[in-house]
């Protein structure tokens, strides 16, 4: 039976979350194996590890959930992205003019990355 939280019998602990940061000045040589070892050692209390990071040279963030014990991804829902630059006319202008331009810039990326 779960222990009530805050003296209220209807409130019980559902999950606990431990949020970690990385000291970029002291990274080990093989960071993935080091992370997997740390996750595995704490898998009893925290069975899922969520790894979030920023793509280098971008403000875009990526998040992956893994099984803390095995290091295997919990889902295969990954989307590869790319950035388009040199956009003119600016987005504040007519969508009628900008959408075909963005499409024409994106199609070569889609073709190069397609998997059949």
C-alpha positions in Angstrom: 0.0 0.0 0.0 1.3 3.5 -0.9 2.0 6.0 1.9 -0.3 9.0 1.8 1.4 12.3 0.9 0.8 15.5 3.0 -1.5 13.8 5.4 -4.2 13.3 2.7 -5.3 9.7 2.3 -6.4 10.3 -1.3 -2.9 11.6 -2.4 -0.3 8.9 -2.9 3.1 8.9 -4.6 2.8 8.0 -8.3 6.3 8.6 -9.6 9.6 10.2 -8.6 11.8 12.1 -10.9 15.5 12.8 -10.5 16.8 15.5 -12.8 20.5 15.5 -13.5 22.9 17.9 -15.2 26.2 17.3 -16.9 29.5 19.1 -16.0 30.9 19.6 -19.5 34.4 20.2 -18.1 34.7 16.7 -16.7 33.2 14.3 -19.3 34.5 10.7 -19.4 36.1 9.3 -22.6 33.1 7.0 -23.3 30.2 9.1 -22.0 27.5 6.7 -23.3 28.8 3.7 -21.4 29.2 5.9 -18.3 25.6 7.1 -18.6 24.3 3.6 -19.1 26.2 2.4 -16.0 24.8 5.2 -13.9 21.2 4.6 -15.2 21.6 0.8 -14.6 22.7 1.4 -11.0 19.6 3.5 -10.3 17.1 1.5 -12.4 15.3 0.2 -9.3 14.3 3.6 -8.2 14.2 5.2 -11.7 13.3 2.6 -14.4 13.1 5.2 -17.2 15.8 7.6 -18.2 14.9 10.6 -20.3 17.8 12.1 -22.1 17.4 15.7 -23.5 20.1 17.6 -25.4 20.5 20.4 -27.8 21.6 19.8 -31.3 25.0 21.4 -31.8 24.8 24.7 -33.6 21.1 24.9 -33.2 18.5 25.9 -30.6 16.6 22.7 -31.4 16.2 20.2 -28.5 15.9 16.4 -28.7 14.5 14.1 -26.1 14.8 10.3 -26.0 13.4 7.9 -23.3 15.3 4.8 -22.6 14.9 1.7 -20.4 17.4 2.6 -17.5 18.3 -1.1 -17.0 19.1 -2.0 -20.7 19.7 1.4 -22.4 17.2 0.5 -25.1 15.0 3.2 -26.5 11.4 2.9 -25.3 10.0 4.1 -28.6 11.2 4.5 -32.2 9.4 7.8 -32.8 12.4 9.8 -34.0 12.1 12.6 -36.6 15.2 13.8 -38.4 15.1 17.5 -38.9 17.1 20.1 -40.8 17.1 23.9 -41.0 16.4 26.0 -43.9 18.1 29.4 -44.2 18.1 32.3 -46.7 14.4 32.5 -46.6 13.0 35.4 -48.7 10.5 36.8 -48.7 10.3 36.9 -44.9 7.7 34.8 -43.1 5.8 37.9 -42.2 4.9 38.3 -45.9 2.3 36.5 -47.9 2.0 32.8 -47.3 1.1 32.5 -51.0 4.7 33.6 -51.8 6.6 31.9 -49.1 5.2 28.3 -49.0 6.3 27.3 -52.6 9.8 28.7 -51.8 10.1 26.7 -48.6 8.8 23.6 -50.4 11.4 24.0 -53.2 14.2 24.3 -50.6 13.0 21.3 -48.6 12.3 18.8 -51.3 16.1 18.0 -52.0 16.6 17.3 -48.3 13.6 14.9 -48.2 14.7 13.1 -51.4 18.3 12.7 -50.0 17.0 11.3 -46.7 14.2 9.1 -47.8 14.2 5.4 -46.9 12.0 3.0 -48.8 
